[in-house]
Amino acid sequence: MSTTTYAEDLFTVLNNRASVRHYDPKVKISEAELSEILTYSTKAPSAWNLQHWHFTVFKSEESKQKLLPVAYNQSQIVESSAVIAILGDLEANNNTDLVYDPLVEAGYITPEIKETLAGQISRAYTDKAFARDAAFLNASLAAMQVMLTAKAKGYDTCSIGGFNKEQFIKEFNISERFVPIMLITIGKAVKPAHQSNRLDLEQVSTWL
């Protein structure tokens, strides 16, 4: 595939992605296809490559019914083919060895470089506010990647910030290590997305 063709495909995905709230409940997505979408989503960038995300996937009808009241009974929860909860990792510093030891073993970085990076990470994570901000920022990059990858594969999505996060943590036994950030419904639309507009570039940019 040429660079031009790839760029055109990407721009089509970016232009056509919209928040869909009404799905065909008969459409199923296989575990393999969901895994593929999530695998591409893990290619998102993250600070120090610590990969501050965790995905909780609601695929069964039973699990979506359990999620429904937590998400304030929004029908898209049960009509969608799956719901992916995006969690941010408050202790992503614990991934340091997992991320960097293979690079040292492969000779891509020296042990000294790894130790320098580990020191930076360790110092940064003494600040709980930094850890929380990093969890939200970096996991949100993966969340956008979920939605774009799904659209590229012919599915529609909607990000949902309106759900009871405390109830979510309790109902699904979420570790204190993770903070719920958003839910993403995924499936095939039965109704077009609501028409929306975007502010002009001049209203959302400052050029210096």
N, C-alpha and C positions, 0 to 999 in steps of 0.2 A: 504494500500500500504506500503510495507516495505521500510526501509531507503535505502537499496541497489537499489531497483527498482527506487525510486525517484531520486537518484543520477544519475543513468544511463539515465533517461529521461532528466534531467537537462543538462547533458553533451552532449547529442544528440542535444538538442536545441542550446546550445552554439556553437557546432561544425558546425551545419548546417545553422545557421543564416548568411545571406549575403545580400548585398545591391542589391535589384532588381529594375530595372528602366523601365521594360516593363510589363504591367499588362493586364489582360483580362478585358476589359471595361464592359463586360456583367455580371460580378460577382458583386453582391450586398452584403453589410454587414448590418445587421439590427442595429437599434439604440440600442437594448438590448445587442447585442454582443459587439458593440463598448463601451457601458457603462461598460460591464464586464471587458473588456481589460483595460479601464481607472481606474476602481475601484482597480484592482490588481496593477496598476501602482502607485496608491497613497500609496501603502505599502512601497514605497522606503524610505530610511532613509533621514533625513534632520537635519540640525543644530538646536538644541533646539526643534526639532520636529515641527518647524514652517511651514513646508510644502510649500516651496517657489515656487509653480508651479501653472499655470493656463493653461487649455487646451481649445483651440478654434478649434472646429470640423467642417470641411467642408465636408458635406455629399451629399448635393443636387448638381445636375449638374449645376445649376445656380451659386451656390457659388464657385464651382471649376472653372468655366469659368471666374468668377470675379477675382479669385486668380491667374489664369494663367499668365497674363502679369506681375504681381507682382513677380512671380517666373521665370521671363525671358523666358516665353513660353516653359517651359519644358513639354513635352507631358505626362510624368508620372502624372502630376497634374490632368489631366482630364481623363486619362485612369485608374487610381487607383480607388478603391472602396470608399476611403475616404482619406482626408488629415487632420492630426492633427498638429496644430501649438502649439509648446511648448513655453510658456511665463514664464519668471522669475519674481518673485514678489520682487520689490524694497522696499516694505513696509511690509515685512513679520512680522515685529515686531508688526503690528496691529493684528496679529493672536494670540497674547499672551493669552488674556483672553479666546478666543475660545478654545485654546488647553488645558489650565491648569485649568480653572474653573471646568470643569466636573471631573477632577482628584481630585480636592479638595472636591467637593461634594460627590464623591464616597469614600472618605477616603483614597485614594492611596497616596496622599501627603498632608502635612499640609499647611495651609495658609502662614506660615512663609517661607516654602521652595518655594512656588509659588512666593512670593514677592522677595526672593533672586534671583530667576531665572529671574523674570521680570526686576529687576534692572540691571542684567548682559546684558540682551537683549537691554534694553533702552540705556545703555551706548555704546554698540557696534554700534547701529544704528545711533549714532550721526556722524559716519564716512560714507559718501556717497560712497566712494570707497569700503569699506567693504560691504555695502549693495548691491552694484552691483556685486561684486565678489561672494557673497553668493547666489544671485539670479541665476547666471550662473551655479555655482557649483551644487547647490542642485536641480535645475530644470533639469539639465542634468542627474542626477541620475534617476529621474522619466522618462526621455526620453528613457534611455536604458531599463528601465523596460517595457515601451510600446512595444519596438521592440521585447524583449524576450517573453513577454506574447503573442503578436500577433503570433510569430513563434510557440509557444507551442500550439496555437489554429489552426495552419495550414495555417496561412497567411504569406505573405512576406512583407517586408518593405524597405524603404530607407530613411535615414536622409539627409536633404538638408539644408546646411548653405548658399547656394547661392541664395539669394532673396533680394529684395529691402526692407530693414527693415523700412525705413522712409515712403515709399509708403504703406507698409503693415499697419503701424500705422494709417496713414491718411485714407486709403480706408476702414478699418474695425473699425474705431473709437475706437482704443485701448487706454485705460486709461494710464495716465502718471505713474500710479503705476506699470505698467508691461513693461518689455523689451522683444522683440521677440528674441528667441534664435535659434530655428530651426523648420523646417517643417518635418513631417514624413508622407510619402505616405504609404498606406497599401492596399493590395489586393492579388490577385492570379497571380503568374508569368506566362507569356506566353513565356518568354525566360529565360534561366538560367542566373544567375548573372555572371558578368565578372569574369574570373579567376583572383585570386589575391594570393599573398603570404604574409606571416608574417615574420618579422625579427626574427632571432634566439633570444632565451631568453637571451643569453650572451650579445647581442647587446643592450638590453633594460633594463638591470637590473644591479644593483651594490649590492653586498653582503658584509656586514660589520660584 
